[in-house]
Each structure stands twice: as C-alpha cells, then as structure tokens.
C-alpha cells in the first residue's frame, strides 16, 4: 500500500510543477505579445515619419530645379 501512495503523491507533485510552469509560460507569452505590439507601433510611426521626410525632401528637390 505504501508504493501506490508514493506514486500518487509523486504524480500530484509532478502535475503541480507542470501547472506552475504553464502559468509562468502564459505570463511570459502575454508579456512578449505586449512587447511585439509596442514594437509594431513604433515601427509604424517610424515608417510614417520616414515617408513624411521623404515627401518633404522630394518637394524641396523639385523647388530647387
């Protein structure tokens, strides 16, 4: 009777460890998702700024001719 009880306890501990690790992974995935969204917004703003500057340079180049 001792070995089955030990097996149940070890199994329960294993499941508890897996549960804790799953929660940690889920939290890190959410954090990574927020970072990706923030980076995407920054890239979009930089592309818009670059497009605006390129347009200004193109108009300035036309006026110099």
mmCIF file as Biopython writes it, N, C-alpha, C and O atoms, coordinates in Angstrom:
data_model
#
loop_
_atom_site.group_PDB
_atom_site.id
_atom_site.type_symbol
_atom_site.label_atom_id
_atom_site.label_alt_id
_atom_site.label_comp_id
_atom_site.label_asym_id
_atom_site.label_entity_id
_atom_site.label_seq_id
_atom_site.pdbx_PDB_ins_code
_atom_site.Cartn_x
_atom_site.Cartn_y
_atom_site.Cartn_z
_atom_site.occupancy
_atom_site.B_iso_or_equiv
_atom_site.auth_seq_id
_atom_site.auth_asym_id
_atom_site.pdbx_PDB_model_num
ATOM 1   N N  . UNK A ? 1  ? 0.817  -1.199 0.000   1.0 0.0 1  A 1 
ATOM 2   C CA . UNK A ? 1  ? 0.000  0.000  0.000   1.0 0.0 1  A 1 
ATOM 3   C C  . UNK A ? 1  ? 0.857  1.259  0.000   1.0 0.0 1  A 1 
ATOM 4   O O  . UNK A ? 1  ? 0.398  2.325  -0.409  1.0 0.0 1  A 1 
ATOM 5   N N  . UNK A ? 2  ? 2.089  1.141  0.452   1.0 0.0 2  A 1 
ATOM 6   C CA . UNK A ? 2  ? 2.972  2.303  0.529   1.0 0.0 2  A 1 
ATOM 7   C C  . UNK A ? 2  ? 3.368  2.797  -0.864  1.0 0.0 2  A 1 
ATOM 8   O O  . UNK A ? 2  ? 3.365  4.002  -1.117  1.0 0.0 2  A 1 
ATOM 9   N N  . UNK A ? 3  ? 3.709  1.875  -1.765  1.0 0.0 3  A 1 
ATOM 10  C CA . UNK A ? 3  ? 4.162  2.296  -3.087  1.0 0.0 3  A 1 
ATOM 11  C C  . UNK A ? 3  ? 3.068  2.986  -3.898  1.0 0.0 3  A 1 
ATOM 12  O O  . UNK A ? 3  ? 3.359  3.995  -4.539  1.0 0.0 3  A 1 
ATOM 13  N N  . UNK A ? 4  ? 1.852  2.508  -3.906  1.0 0.0 4  A 1 
ATOM 14  C CA . UNK A ? 4  ? 0.820  3.248  -4.635  1.0 0.0 4  A 1 
ATOM 15  C C  . UNK A ? 4  ? 0.601  4.664  -4.080  1.0 0.0 4  A 1 
ATOM 16  O O  . UNK A ? 4  ? 0.351  5.596  -4.845  1.0 0.0 4  A 1 
ATOM 17  N N  . UNK A ? 5  ? 0.692  4.822  -2.771  1.0 0.0 5  A 1 
ATOM 18  C CA . UNK A ? 5  ? 0.519  6.155  -2.184  1.0 0.0 5  A 1 
ATOM 19  C C  . UNK A ? 5  ? 1.675  7.082  -2.588  1.0 0.0 5  A 1 
ATOM 20  O O  . UNK A ? 5  ? 1.471  8.261  -2.879  1.0 0.0 5  A 1 
ATOM 21  N N  . UNK A ? 6  ? 2.877  6.527  -2.600  1.0 0.0 6  A 1 
ATOM 22  C CA . UNK A ? 6  ? 4.034  7.327  -3.035  1.0 0.0 6  A 1 
ATOM 23  C C  . UNK A ? 6  ? 3.881  7.719  -4.499  1.0 0.0 6  A 1 
ATOM 24  O O  . UNK A ? 6  ? 4.195  8.848  -4.876  1.0 0.0 6  A 1 
ATOM 25  N N  . UNK A ? 7  ? 3.396  6.789  -5.330  1.0 0.0 7  A 1 
ATOM 26  C CA . UNK A ? 7  ? 3.193  7.077  -6.750  1.0 0.0 7  A 1 
ATOM 27  C C  . UNK A ? 7  ? 2.160  8.180  -6.932  1.0 0.0 7  A 1 
ATOM 28  O O  . UNK A ? 7  ? 2.334  9.057  -7.779  1.0 0.0 7  A 1 
ATOM 29  N N  . UNK A ? 8  ? 1.084  8.148  -6.144  1.0 0.0 8  A 1 
ATOM 30  C CA . UNK A ? 8  ? 0.055  9.192  -6.248  1.0 0.0 8  A 1 
ATOM 31  C C  . UNK A ? 8  ? 0.626  10.536 -5.830  1.0 0.0 8  A 1 
ATOM 32  O O  . UNK A ? 8  ? 0.369  11.542 -6.491  1.0 0.0 8  A 1 
ATOM 33  N N  . UNK A ? 9  ? 1.394  10.578 -4.751  1.0 0.0 9  A 1 
ATOM 34  C CA . UNK A ? 9  ? 1.985  11.837 -4.273  1.0 0.0 9  A 1 
ATOM 35  C C  . UNK A ? 9  ? 2.968  12.385 -5.301  1.0 0.0 9  A 1 
ATOM 36  O O  . UNK A ? 9  ? 2.961  13.581 -5.594  1.0 0.0 9  A 1 
ATOM 37  N N  . UNK A ? 10 ? 3.812  11.513 -5.849  1.0 0.0 10 A 1 
ATOM 38  C CA . UNK A ? 10 ? 4.774  11.960 -6.860  1.0 0.0 10 A 1 
ATOM 39  C C  . UNK A ? 10 ? 4.043  12.460 -8.105  1.0 0.0 10 A 1 
ATOM 40  O O  . UNK A ? 10 ? 4.435  13.467 -8.694  1.0 0.0 10 A 1 
ATOM 41  N N  . UNK A ? 11 ? 2.991  11.765 -8.503  1.0 0.0 11 A 1 
ATOM 42  C CA . UNK A ? 11 ? 2.199  12.212 -9.649  1.0 0.0 11 A 1 
ATOM 43  C C  . UNK A ? 11 ? 1.558  13.568 -9.405  1.0 0.0 11 A 1 
ATOM 44  O O  . UNK A ? 11 ? 1.549  14.427 -10.286 1.0 0.0 11 A 1 
ATOM 45  N N  . UNK A ? 12 ? 1.023  13.754 -8.209  1.0 0.0 12 A 1 
ATOM 46  C CA . UNK A ? 12 ? 0.418  15.035 -7.868  1.0 0.0 12 A 1 
ATOM 47  C C  . UNK A ? 12 ? 1.460  16.153 -7.877  1.0 0.0 12 A 1 
ATOM 48  O O  . UNK A ? 12 ? 1.203  17.243 -8.388  1.0 0.0 12 A 1 
ATOM 49  N N  . UNK A ? 13 ? 2.621  15.884 -7.317  1.0 0.0 13 A 1 
ATOM 50  C CA . UNK A ? 13 ? 3.693  16.891 -7.309  1.0 0.0 13 A 1 
ATOM 51  C C  . UNK A ? 13 ? 4.124  17.229 -8.737  1.0 0.0 13 A 1 
ATOM 52  O O  . UNK A ? 13 ? 4.381  18.389 -9.060  1.0 0.0 13 A 1 
ATOM 53  N N  . UNK A ? 14 ? 4.197  16.224 -9.569  1.0 0.0 14 A 1 
ATOM 54  C CA . UNK A ? 14 ? 4.544  16.461 -10.978 1.0 0.0 14 A 1 
ATOM 55  C C  . UNK A ? 14 ? 3.533  17.339 -11.668 1.0 0.0 14 A 1 
ATOM 56  O O  . UNK A ? 14 ? 3.900  18.255 -12.404 1.0 0.0 14 A 1 
ATOM 57  N N  . UNK A ? 15 ? 2.257  17.068 -11.438 1.0 0.0 15 A 1 
ATOM 58  C CA . UNK A ? 15 ? 1.210  17.896 -12.041 1.0 0.0 15 A 1 
ATOM 59  C C  . UNK A ? 15 ? 1.252  19.325 -11.499 1.0 0.0 15 A 1 
ATOM 60  O O  . UNK A ? 15 ? 1.016  20.280 -12.240 1.0 0.0 15 A 1 
ATOM 61  N N  . UNK A ? 16 ? 1.553  19.471 -10.211 1.0 0.0 16 A 1 
ATOM 62  C CA . UNK A ? 16 ? 1.649  20.808 -9.621  1.0 0.0 16 A 1 
ATOM 63  C C  . UNK A ? 16 ? 2.795  21.592 -10.256 1.0 0.0 16 A 1 
ATOM 64  O O  . UNK A ? 16 ? 2.648  22.776 -10.559 1.0 0.0 16 A 1 
ATOM 65  N N  . UNK A ? 17 ? 3.923  20.938 -10.455 1.0 0.0 17 A 1 
ATOM 66  C CA . UNK A ? 17 ? 5.068  21.601 -11.093 1.0 0.0 17 A 1 
ATOM 67  C C  . UNK A ? 17 ? 4.716  21.995 -12.524 1.0 0.0 17 A 1 
ATOM 68  O O  . UNK A ? 17 ? 5.028  23.104 -12.956 1.0 0.0 17 A 1 
ATOM 69  N N  . UNK A ? 18 ? 4.071  21.097 -13.259 1.0 0.0 18 A 1 
ATOM 70  C CA . UNK A ? 18 ? 3.666  21.417 -14.626 1.0 0.0 18 A 1 
ATOM 71  C C  . UNK A ? 18 ? 2.676  22.583 -14.652 1.0 0.0 18 A 1 
ATOM 72  O O  . UNK A ? 18 ? 2.731  23.422 -15.551 1.0 0.0 18 A 1 
ATOM 73  N N  . UNK A ? 19 ? 1.783  22.636 -13.684 1.0 0.0 19 A 1 
ATOM 74  C CA . UNK A ? 19 ? 0.828  23.742 -13.614 1.0 0.0 19 A 1 
ATOM 75  C C  . UNK A ? 19 ? 1.521  25.068 -13.367 1.0 0.0 19 A 1 
ATOM 76  O O  . UNK A ? 19 ? 1.186  26.072 -13.996 1.0 0.0 19 A 1 
ATOM 77  N N  . UNK A ? 20 ? 2.480  25.081 -12.459 1.0 0.0 20 A 1 
ATOM 78  C CA . UNK A ? 20 ? 3.226  26.314 -12.180 1.0 0.0 20 A 1 
ATOM 79  C C  . UNK A ? 20 ? 3.994  26.760 -13.423 1.0 0.0 20 A 1 
ATOM 80  O O  . UNK A ? 20 ? 4.005  27.943 -13.764 1.0 0.0 20 A 1 
ATOM 81  N N  . UNK A ? 21 ? 4.627  25.819 -14.085 1.0 0.0 21 A 1 
ATOM 82  C CA . UNK A ? 21 ? 5.369  26.167 -15.303 1.0 0.0 21 A 1 
ATOM 83  C C  . UNK A ? 21 ? 4.441  26.673 -16.403 1.0 0.0 21 A 1 
ATOM 84  O O  . UNK A ? 21 ? 4.803  27.586 -17.144 1.0 0.0 21 A 1 
ATOM 85  N N  . UNK A ? 22 ? 3.257  26.093 -16.516 1.0 0.0 22 A 1 
ATOM 86  C CA . UNK A ? 22 ? 2.296  26.551 -17.523 1.0 0.0 22 A 1 
ATOM 87  C C  . UNK A ? 22 ? 1.858  27.982 -17.245 1.0 0.0 22 A 1 
ATOM 88  O O  . UNK A ? 22 ? 1.701  28.773 -18.175 1.0 0.0 22 A 1 
ATOM 89  N N  . UNK A ? 23 ? 1.660  28.319 -15.988 1.0 0.0 23 A 1 
ATOM 90  C CA . UNK A ? 23 ? 1.278  29.690 -15.643 1.0 0.0 23 A 1 
ATOM 91  C C  . UNK A ? 23 ? 2.410  30.649 -15.983 1.0 0.0 23 A 1 
ATOM 92  O O  . UNK A ? 23 ? 2.166  31.728 -16.524 1.0 0.0 23 A 1 
ATOM 93  N N  . UNK A ? 24 ? 3.639  30.270 -15.674 1.0 0.0 24 A 1 
ATOM 94  C CA . UNK A ? 24 ? 4.783  31.133 -15.980 1.0 0.0 24 A 1 
ATOM 95  C C  . UNK A ? 24 ? 4.916  31.344 -17.481 1.0 0.0 24 A 1 
ATOM 96  O O  . UNK A ? 24 ? 5.183  32.458 -17.931 1.0 0.0 24 A 1 
ATOM 97  N N  . UNK A ? 25 ? 4.733  30.284 -18.256 1.0 0.0 25 A 1 
ATOM 98  C CA . UNK A ? 25 ? 4.824  30.401 -19.716 1.0 0.0 25 A 1 
ATOM 99  C C  . UNK A ? 25 ? 3.727  31.321 -20.235 1.0 0.0 25 A 1 
ATOM 100 O O  . UNK A ? 25 ? 3.980  32.161 -21.099 1.0 0.0 25 A 1 
ATOM 101 N N  . UNK A ? 26 ? 2.516  31.171 -19.719 1.0 0.0 26 A 1 
ATOM 102 C CA . UNK A ? 26 ? 1.408  32.014 -20.163 1.0 0.0 26 A 1 
ATOM 103 C C  . UNK A ? 26 ? 1.685  33.490 -19.867 1.0 0.0 26 A 1 
ATOM 104 O O  . UNK A ? 26 ? 1.407  34.353 -20.700 1.0 0.0 26 A 1 
ATOM 105 N N  . UNK A ? 27 ? 2.226  33.778 -18.697 1.0 0.0 27 A 1 
ATOM 106 C CA . UNK A ? 27 ? 2.548  35.163 -18.355 1.0 0.0 27 A 1 
ATOM 107 C C  . UNK A ? 27 ? 3.635  35.724 -19.265 1.0 0.0 27 A 1 
ATOM 108 O O  . UNK A ? 27 ? 3.552  36.877 -19.689 1.0 0.0 27 A 1 
ATOM 109 N N  . UNK A ? 28 ? 4.635  34.935 -19.563 1.0 0.0 28 A 1 
ATOM 110 C CA . UNK A ? 28 ? 5.709  35.401 -20.447 1.0 0.0 28 A 1 
ATOM 111 C C  . UNK A ? 28 ? 5.200  35.608 -21.874 1.0 0.0 28 A 1 
ATOM 112 O O  . UNK A ? 28 ? 5.638  36.530 -22.562 1.0 0.0 28 A 1 
ATOM 113 N N  . UNK A ? 29 ? 4.287  34.759 -22.313 1.0 0.0 29 A 1 
ATOM 114 C CA . UNK A ? 29 ? 3.712  34.919 -23.660 1.0 0.0 29 A 1 
ATOM 115 C C  . UNK A ? 29 ? 2.927  36.218 -23.740 1.0 0.0 29 A 1 
ATOM 116 O O  . UNK A ? 29 ? 3.007  36.930 -24.741 1.0 0.0 29 A 1 
ATOM 117 N N  . UNK A ? 30 ? 2.163  36.535 -22.689 1.0 0.0 30 A 1 
ATOM 118 C CA . UNK A ? 30 ? 1.420  37.798 -22.682 1.0 0.0 30 A 1 
ATOM 119 C C  . UNK A ? 30 ? 2.377  38.982 -22.709 1.0 0.0 30 A 1 
ATOM 120 O O  . UNK A ? 30 ? 2.134  39.962 -23.414 1.0 0.0 30 A 1 
ATOM 121 N N  . UNK A ? 31 ? 3.473  38.896 -21.939 1.0 0.0 31 A 1 
ATOM 122 C CA . UNK A ? 31 ? 4.446  39.989 -21.903 1.0 0.0 31 A 1 
ATOM 123 C C  . UNK A ? 31 ? 5.109  40.149 -23.270 1.0 0.0 31 A 1 
ATOM 124 O O  . UNK A ? 31 ? 5.296  41.272 -23.738 1.0 0.0 31 A 1 
ATOM 125 N N  . UNK A ? 32 ? 5.461  39.044 -23.908 1.0 0.0 32 A 1 
ATOM 126 C CA . UNK A ? 32 ? 6.058  39.097 -25.231 1.0 0.0 32 A 1 
ATOM 127 C C  . UNK A ? 32 ? 5.082  39.684 -26.244 1.0 0.0 32 A 1 
ATOM 128 O O  . UNK A ? 32 ? 5.481  40.461 -27.112 1.0 0.0 32 A 1 
ATOM 129 N N  . UNK A ? 33 ? 3.819  39.321 -26.142 1.0 0.0 33 A 1 
ATOM 130 C CA . UNK A ? 33 ? 2.805  39.871 -27.042 1.0 0.0 33 A 1 
ATOM 131 C C  . UNK A ? 33 ? 2.690  41.375 -26.904 1.0 0.0 33 A 1 
ATOM 132 O O  . UNK A ? 33 ? 2.561  42.083 -27.903 1.0 0.0 33 A 1 
ATOM 133 N N  . UNK A ? 34 ? 2.735  41.875 -25.662 1.0 0.0 34 A 1 
ATOM 134 C CA . UNK A ? 34 ? 2.693  43.330 -25.458 1.0 0.0 34 A 1 
ATOM 135 C C  . UNK A ? 34 ? 3.921  44.000 -26.058 1.0 0.0 34 A 1 
ATOM 136 O O  . UNK A ? 34 ? 3.807  45.069 -26.658 1.0 0.0 34 A 1 
ATOM 137 N N  . UNK A ? 35 ? 5.088  43.390 -25.907 1.0 0.0 35 A 1 
ATOM 138 C CA . UNK A ? 35 ? 6.308  43.964 -26.470 1.0 0.0 35 A 1 
ATOM 139 C C  . UNK A ? 35 ? 6.264  43.979 -27.995 1.0 0.0 35 A 1 
ATOM 140 O O  . UNK A ? 35 ? 6.708  44.941 -28.621 1.0 0.0 35 A 1 
ATOM 141 N N  . UNK A ? 36 ? 5.737  42.928 -28.584 1.0 0.0 36 A 1 
ATOM 142 C CA . UNK A ? 36 ? 5.627  42.872 -30.044 1.0 0.0 36 A 1 
ATOM 143 C C  . UNK A ? 36 ? 4.666  43.946 -30.535 1.0 0.0 36 A 1 
ATOM 144 O O  . UNK A ? 36 ? 4.938  44.600 -31.542 1.0 0.0 36 A 1 
ATOM 145 N N  . UNK A ? 37 ? 3.553  44.139 -29.846 1.0 0.0 37 A 1 
ATOM 146 C CA . UNK A ? 37 ? 2.592  45.163 -30.246 1.0 0.0 37 A 1 
ATOM 147 C C  . UNK A ? 37 ? 3.213  46.555 -30.133 1.0 0.0 37 A 1 
ATOM 148 O O  . UNK A ? 37 ? 3.030  47.395 -31.013 1.0 0.0 37 A 1 
ATOM 149 N N  . UNK A ? 38 ? 3.942  46.791 -29.054 1.0 0.0 38 A 1 
ATOM 150 C CA . UNK A ? 38 ? 4.595  48.091 -28.871 1.0 0.0 38 A 1 
ATOM 151 C C  . UNK A ? 38 ? 5.649  48.329 -29.957 1.0 0.0 38 A 1 
ATOM 152 O O  . UNK A ? 38 ? 5.747  49.429 -30.502 1.0 0.0 38 A 1 
ATOM 153 N N  . UNK A ? 39 ? 6.419  47.315 -30.263 1.0 0.0 39 A 1 
ATOM 154 C CA . UNK A ? 39 ? 7.446  47.441 -31.309 1.0 0.0 39 A 1 
ATOM 155 C C  . UNK A ? 39 ? 6.804  47.690 -32.667 1.0 0.0 39 A 1 
ATOM 156 O O  . UNK A ? 39 ? 7.313  48.476 -33.466 1.0 0.0 39 A 1 
ATOM 157 N N  . UNK A ? 40 ? 5.702  47.028 -32.920 1.0 0.0 40 A 1 
ATOM 158 C CA . UNK A ? 40 ? 4.994  47.224 -34.187 1.0 0.0 40 A 1 
ATOM 159 C C  . UNK A ? 40 ? 4.500  48.657 -34.313 1.0 0.0 40 A 1 
ATOM 160 O O  . UNK A ? 40 ? 4.602  49.255 -35.385 1.0 0.0 40 A 1 
ATOM 161 N N  . UNK A ? 41 ? 3.969  49.211 -33.236 1.0 0.0 41 A 1 
ATOM 162 C CA . UNK A ? 41 ? 3.520  50.608 -33.260 1.0 0.0 41 A 1 
ATOM 163 C C  . UNK A ? 41 ? 4.691  51.556 -33.505 1.0 0.0 41 A 1 
ATOM 164 O O  . UNK A ? 41 ? 4.573  52.513 -34.270 1.0 0.0 41 A 1 
ATOM 165 N N  . UNK A ? 42 ? 5.819  51.286 -32.855 1.0 0.0 42 A 1 
ATOM 166 C CA . UNK A ? 42 ? 6.990  52.143 -33.039 1.0 0.0 42 A 1 
ATOM 167 C C  . UNK A ? 42 ? 7.495  52.072 -34.479 1.0 0.0 42 A 1 
ATOM 168 O O  . UNK A ? 42 ? 7.880  53.093 -35.049 1.0 0.0 42 A 1 
ATOM 169 N N  . UNK A ? 43 ? 7.498  50.889 -35.064 1.0 0.0 43 A 1 
ATOM 170 C CA . UNK A ? 43 ? 7.938  50.732 -36.452 1.0 0.0 43 A 1 
ATOM 171 C C  . UNK A ? 43 ? 6.992  51.469 -37.388 1.0 0.0 43 A 1 
ATOM 172 O O  . UNK A ? 43 ? 7.435  52.111 -38.340 1.0 0.0 43 A 1 
ATOM 173 N N  . UNK A ? 44 ? 5.694  51.382 -37.123 1.0 0.0 44 A 1 
ATOM 174 C CA . UNK A ? 44 ? 4.713  52.078 -37.952 1.0 0.0 44 A 1 
ATOM 175 C C  . UNK A ? 44 ? 4.919  53.590 -37.884 1.0 0.0 44 A 1 
ATOM 176 O O  . UNK A ? 44 ? 4.890  54.274 -38.907 1.0 0.0 44 A 1 
ATOM 177 N N  . UNK A ? 45 ? 5.130  54.112 -36.656 1.0 0.0 45 A 1 
ATOM 178 C CA . UNK A ? 45 ? 5.383  55.553 -36.511 1.0 0.0 45 A 1 
ATOM 179 C C  . UNK A ? 45 ? 6.663  55.964 -37.223 1.0 0.0 45 A 1 
ATOM 180 O O  . UNK A ? 45 ? 6.702  57.016 -37.861 1.0 0.0 45 A 1 
ATOM 181 N N  . UNK A ? 46 ? 7.706  55.155 -37.127 1.0 0.0 46 A 1 
ATOM 182 C CA . UNK A ? 46 ? 8.967  55.480 -37.798 1.0 0.0 46 A 1 
ATOM 183 C C  . UNK A ? 46 ? 8.796  55.467 -39.316 1.0 0.0 46 A 1 
ATOM 184 O O  . UNK A ? 46 ? 9.353  56.316 -40.012 1.0 0.0 46 A 1 
ATOM 185 N N  . UNK A ? 47 ? 8.032  54.514 -39.824 1.0 0.0 47 A 1 
ATOM 186 C CA . UNK A ? 47 ? 7.787  54.455 -41.270 1.0 0.0 47 A 1 
ATOM 187 C C  . UNK A ? 47 ? 7.004  55.675 -41.731 1.0 0.0 47 A 1 
ATOM 188 O O  . UNK A ? 47 ? 7.282  56.230 -42.795 1.0 0.0 47 A 1 
ATOM 189 N N  . UNK A ? 48 ? 6.027  56.094 -40.934 1.0 0.0 48 A 1 
ATOM 190 C CA . UNK A ? 48 ? 5.259  57.291 -41.290 1.0 0.0 48 A 1 
ATOM 191 C C  . UNK A ? 48 ? 6.150  58.532 -41.273 1.0 0.0 48 A 1 
ATOM 192 O O  . UNK A ? 48 ? 6.060  59.376 -42.165 1.0 0.0 48 A 1 
ATOM 193 N N  . UNK A ? 49 ? 7.011  58.645 -40.256 1.0 0.0 49 A 1 
ATOM 194 C CA . UNK A ? 49 ? 7.938  59.775 -40.197 1.0 0.0 49 A 1 
ATOM 195 C C  . UNK A ? 49 ? 8.879  59.774 -41.392 1.0 0.0 49 A 1 
ATOM 196 O O  . UNK A ? 49 ? 9.139  60.823 -41.983 1.0 0.0 49 A 1 
ATOM 197 N N  . UNK A ? 50 ? 9.386  58.609 -41.747 1.0 0.0 50 A 1 
ATOM 198 C CA . UNK A ? 50 ? 10.283 58.496 -42.890 1.0 0.0 50 A 1 
ATOM 199 C C  . UNK A ? 50 ? 9.577  58.882 -44.181 1.0 0.0 50 A 1 
ATOM 200 O O  . UNK A ? 50 ? 10.150 59.561 -45.033 1.0 0.0 50 A 1 
ATOM 201 N N  . UNK A ? 51 ? 8.341  58.450 -44.318 1.0 0.0 51 A 1 
ATOM 202 C CA . UNK A ? 51 ? 7.578  58.792 -45.518 1.0 0.0 51 A 1 
ATOM 203 C C  . UNK A ? 51 ? 7.346  60.297 -45.597 1.0 0.0 51 A 1 
ATOM 204 O O  . UNK A ? 51 ? 7.433  60.883 -46.676 1.0 0.0 51 A 1 
ATOM 205 N N  . UNK A ? 52 ? 7.053  60.919 -44.466 1.0 0.0 52 A 1 
ATOM 206 C CA . UNK A ? 52 ? 6.831  62.363 -44.443 1.0 0.0 52 A 1 
ATOM 207 C C  . UNK A ? 52 ? 8.114  63.107 -44.796 1.0 0.0 52 A 1 
ATOM 208 O O  . UNK A ? 52 ? 8.083  64.054 -45.582 1.0 0.0 52 A 1 
ATOM 209 N N  . UNK A ? 53 ? 9.226  62.693 -44.230 1.0 0.0 53 A 1 
ATOM 210 C CA . UNK A ? 53 ? 10.507 63.353 -44.529 1.0 0.0 53 A 1 
ATOM 211 C C  . UNK A ? 53 ? 10.878 63.161 -45.991 1.0 0.0 53 A 1 
ATOM 212 O O  . UNK A ? 53 ? 11.368 64.090 -46.633 1.0 0.0 53 A 1 
ATOM 213 N N  . UNK A ? 54 ? 10.651 61.973 -46.521 1.0 0.0 54 A 1 
ATOM 214 C CA . UNK A ? 54 ? 10.964 61.722 -47.927 1.0 0.0 54 A 1 
ATOM 215 C C  . UNK A ? 54 ? 10.098 62.599 -48.828 1.0 0.0 54 A 1 
ATOM 216 O O  . UNK A ? 54 ? 10.575 63.105 -49.844 1.0 0.0 54 A 1 
ATOM 217 N N  . UNK A ? 55 ? 8.844  62.779 -48.468 1.0 0.0 55 A 1 
ATOM 218 C CA . UNK A ? 55 ? 7.979  63.662 -49.250 1.0 0.0 55 A 1 
ATOM 219 C C  . UNK A ? 55 ? 8.458  65.099 -49.192 1.0 0.0 55 A 1 
ATOM 220 O O  . UNK A ? 55 ? 8.469  65.800 -50.204 1.0 0.0 55 A 1 
ATOM 221 N N  . UNK A ? 56 ? 8.855  65.537 -48.005 1.0 0.0 56 A 1 
ATOM 222 C CA . UNK A ? 56 ? 9.380  66.904 -47.874 1.0 0.0 56 A 1 
ATOM 223 C C  . UNK A ? 56 ? 10.652 67.086 -48.690 1.0 0.0 56 A 1 
ATOM 224 O O  . UNK A ? 56 ? 10.837 68.118 -49.335 1.0 0.0 56 A 1 
ATOM 225 N N  . UNK A ? 57 ? 11.529 66.087 -48.665 1.0 0.0 57 A 1 
ATOM 226 C CA . UNK A ? 57 ? 12.761 66.181 -49.448 1.0 0.0 57 A 1 
ATOM 227 C C  . UNK A ? 57 ? 12.464 66.190 -50.950 1.0 0.0 57 A 1 
ATOM 228 O O  . UNK A ? 57 ? 13.107 66.910 -51.714 1.0 0.0 57 A 1 
ATOM 229 N N  . UNK A ? 58 ? 11.499 65.395 -51.355 1.0 0.0 58 A 1 
ATOM 230 C CA . UNK A ? 58 ? 11.153 65.357 -52.781 1.0 0.0 58 A 1 
ATOM 231 C C  . UNK A ? 58 ? 10.599 66.706 -53.222 1.0 0.0 58 A 1 
ATOM 232 O O  . UNK A ? 58 ? 10.931 67.198 -54.301 1.0 0.0 58 A 1 
ATOM 233 N N  . UNK A ? 59 ? 9.749  67.303 -52.381 1.0 0.0 59 A 1 
ATOM 234 C CA . UNK A ? 59 ? 9.218  68.638 -52.749 1.0 0.0 59 A 1 
ATOM 235 C C  . UNK A ? 59 ? 10.315 69.695 -52.732 1.0 0.0 59 A 1 
ATOM 236 O O  . UNK A ? 59 ? 10.315 70.590 -53.578 1.0 0.0 59 A 1 
ATOM 237 N N  . UNK A ? 60 ? 11.241 69.614 -51.798 1.0 0.0 60 A 1 
ATOM 238 C CA . UNK A ? 60 ? 12.353 70.584 -51.739 1.0 0.0 60 A 1 
ATOM 239 C C  . UNK A ? 60 ? 13.262 70.409 -52.948 1.0 0.0 60 A 1 
ATOM 240 O O  . UNK A ? 60 ? 13.770 71.395 -53.482 1.0 0.0 60 A 1 
ATOM 241 N N  . UNK A ? 61 ? 13.472 69.196 -53.379 1.0 0.0 61 A 1 
ATOM 242 C CA . UNK A ? 61 ? 14.301 68.949 -54.548 1.0 0.0 61 A 1 
ATOM 243 C C  . UNK A ? 61 ? 13.664 69.474 -55.812 1.0 0.0 61 A 1 
ATOM 244 O O  . UNK A ? 61 ? 14.370 69.953 -56.699 1.0 0.0 61 A 1 
ATOM 245 N N  . UNK A ? 62 ? 12.355 69.400 -55.922 1.0 0.0 62 A 1 
ATOM 246 C CA . UNK A ? 62 ? 11.645 69.927 -57.090 1.0 0.0 62 A 1 
ATOM 247 C C  . UNK A ? 62 ? 11.705 71.435 -57.131 1.0 0.0 62 A 1 
ATOM 248 O O  . UNK A ? 62 ? 11.770 72.021 -58.211 1.0 0.0 62 A 1 
ATOM 249 N N  . UNK A ? 63 ? 11.685 72.070 -55.986 1.0 0.0 63 A 1 
ATOM 250 C CA . UNK A ? 63 ? 11.671 73.528 -55.953 1.0 0.0 63 A 1 
ATOM 251 C C  . UNK A ? 63 ? 13.056 74.114 -56.257 1.0 0.0 63 A 1 
ATOM 252 O O  . UNK A ? 63 ? 13.164 75.283 -56.628 1.0 0.0 63 A 1 
ATOM 253 N N  . UNK A ? 64 ? 14.106 73.313 -56.102 1.0 0.0 64 A 1 
ATOM 254 C CA . UNK A ? 64 ? 15.455 73.799 -56.372 1.0 0.0 64 A 1 
ATOM 255 C C  . UNK A ? 64 ? 15.786 73.811 -57.876 1.0 0.0 64 A 1 
ATOM 256 O O  . UNK A ? 64 ? 16.728 74.478 -58.304 1.0 0.0 64 A 1 
ATOM 257 N N  . UNK A ? 65 ? 15.027 73.091 -58.643 1.0 0.0 65 A 1 
ATOM 258 C CA . UNK A ? 65 ? 15.332 73.000 -60.084 1.0 0.0 65 A 1 
ATOM 259 C C  . UNK A ? 65 ? 14.941 74.221 -60.835 1.0 0.0 65 A 1 
ATOM 260 O O  . UNK A ? 65 ? 15.136 74.288 -62.049 1.0 0.0 65 A 1 
#
